[in-house]
Every structure is written in C-alpha cells, then in structure tokens.
Amino acid sequence: YCWSSPVDIYTKDGKSYIIQCDSGGYMYLIEGQTGQILDKLPLEGNVEGSPAVYDDMIVVGTRGQKIWGIRVK
C-alpha cells in the first residue's frame, strides 16, 4: 500500500508519467495514459513522504534513513 501521494511528470512533448512510492520500499514509474507499470526500483526502506521532482531529478527519503536522487531519462 501507499502512504505517499503520486507525482506526475511530463516530457517536453507532453507525454505523462506517474511516480508512486509504496510502504514496501519501491518506486514505480507508471505510464500516465494507460496506467501500465514501466519500471520498479527498490529503495531499501518504507516510503512515507511524497517524492519531489525538479527538472529531470526525483528525490525521495525512506524510513531506512536514505535520501535517493533518481535521474529520469
């Protein structure tokens, strides 16, 4: 289950994606139009807060006392 809110990101040409983190310690990249999970990244700890996005960088902290910076390509 998820405690954090999903975050939307867009490409320069308008394609949409959703970033969702869960209590199991995973971050998901979801296609905005279809809802298809495109990628899943283990974050080594429960995620309670919503990720922050700036330009091509996603930042999120975990209960495992780590702060992750993930670059979106």
ZIDA-V874814 format. One record per run of one state. SS is the DSSP state (H for helix, E for strand, - for the rest). FROM is the first residue (numbers start at 1). LEN is the number of residues. If there is no record, write none. Layout:
# ZIDA-V874814
<<SS:FROM:LEN> <SS:FROM:LEN>>
This chain:
# ZIDA-V874814
<<-:1:6> <E:7:4> <-:11:5> <E:16:6> <-:22:4> <E:26:6> <-:32:5> <E:37:6> <-:43:9> <E:52:3> <-:55:2> <E:57:5> <-:62:5> <E:67:5> <-:72:2>>
